[in-house]
Amino acid sequence: MADKRDYYEVLGVNKGASDDEIKKAYRKEAKKYHPDLHPGDKTAEAKFKEVNEAYEVLSDSDKKARYDQFGHAGVDHNFGTGGTGGAGGGFGGFDFSDIFDMFGGGFGGFGGSGRRNGPVRGRDISRDITITFEEAAFGCKKKINITKDEHCEACGGTGAKAGTQPETCSRCGGRGQVQTQTRTPLGYMTNVTTCPECRGTGKIIKEPCRECRGTGKVKTPRTIELDIPAGINHGQTMQLSGRGEPGERGGPNGDLLITIRIKPHEIFTREDYDVYINFPVTFVEATLGATVKVPTLDGIVEYDIPEGTQHGTKFRLREKGIPYIRGRGRGDQYVIIEVEIPKNLSANQKNILKQFDDETELKNYKKQKNFFDKVKDLFK
């Protein structure tokens, strides 16, 4: 227990955080470490369990109060029964659970008598969806098919046959836990375990529902319509609140988490909200300048390449990029010039180029001139 992190630290909230702040922090952390997003990652799995354990305590007002007062010991099922004073649950044969029983079964569940069958939030469902570059840029509507647990309509989610109700477990009295005591040289040791009769639910179903076989849930196929916003990026996750698995015992539903995958485009690439394109031009176009037709997400636009444009020169087309996902406006498109040198020239073409080169002075080649000037200075 001494190695456990503070629950508030686990969720990243202050001790005075409200219920809404705790819930919001839990969803954020649970989504970050969800096993479906990190298959086979033991570290993420451990983090996910740690986050759920913290939320289970801080979302329950009774457990939270005990935790605030006593720390982890206050929410340990052995607190006051078998884990204090090093006496195995008692001093000289005196069991602390006797004190708690004098006050009607314990202080909010101390002494192992606390209920573990309260509301439990439903499991999140994670899915991936692949869309095109243009669909991500301008938004789209998509449908996905999922099969998930839903409350059985025949029994209303109780698991009991229609017209009947689950009964309180007679073995644990509805607490979901049973206590056993063992006499030791130091006194009585009380051990609290999950009730084997009701498996911790506190209820017994004598006549199970035929539709769900007593589980209260049935696998149901659903078609989910997604409204994917313009500007969404690769790897971003959409959260559909309450569209996941149903909660247990009145707990809220989980969420549906849709992670976006974007197909690579044949000519466009993306960085945040800007679009990039490598645009090939001929040696002559780069030398003399030319009007070229450049593809954009909105269609073809004409652009004037100036005379003497060098390989790698980057031009900007304002607001021809990706629309901002939140707010007005768009990114830009950058056109990166690739000067292509011709191959397989004829003899006549080579002669023309040689004549051109003979008539061209070094000053026309700025980079080459600067380079040889530096070489000259080095070897004076």
Disulfide bonds with the S-S distance in Angstrom:
none
